[in-house]
Amino acid sequence: MRGLTLIVATGDVERFRAALALACAHAALGGQARVYAHEAAVPLLVPGGDPDDAALPAHGFATRAQLLAEAHQAGVRLIACQTGLAAAGLSFDALAAGTEPGGLISLMADLGDARLVAF
């Protein structure tokens, strides 16, 4: 199965949750998946609650924190844009477990025949 690389380009939590859910589904089917948080999306890699968390479970949706944990357990590679990390003033230690630093050049260099999707 071809790999799947997802680029999240904004700080939109709904898009980020969708990207994580898609990556987890791909990993559950045996594929390799990567989620790259670009610039403004990097803060979404910090575990924690969101304003709509209370309403999500009632509709059968996972929270961002739950999806981050599920992605880590499923072997999804979470990658934080190093420039975005610096711009947000975040410490790398604040990010979700298993997150690795990276950039667009290394992401594209390692793409191979994986599918590339932008959110």
Secondary structure, DSSP 8 states (H G I E B T S, - for coil): ---EEEEE-S--HHHHHHHHHHHHHHHHTT--EEEEE-GGGGGGGS----TTTTTTGGGT---HHHHHHHHHHHT-EEEEEHHHHHHHT--GGGS-TT-EEE-HHHHHHT-TT-EEEE-
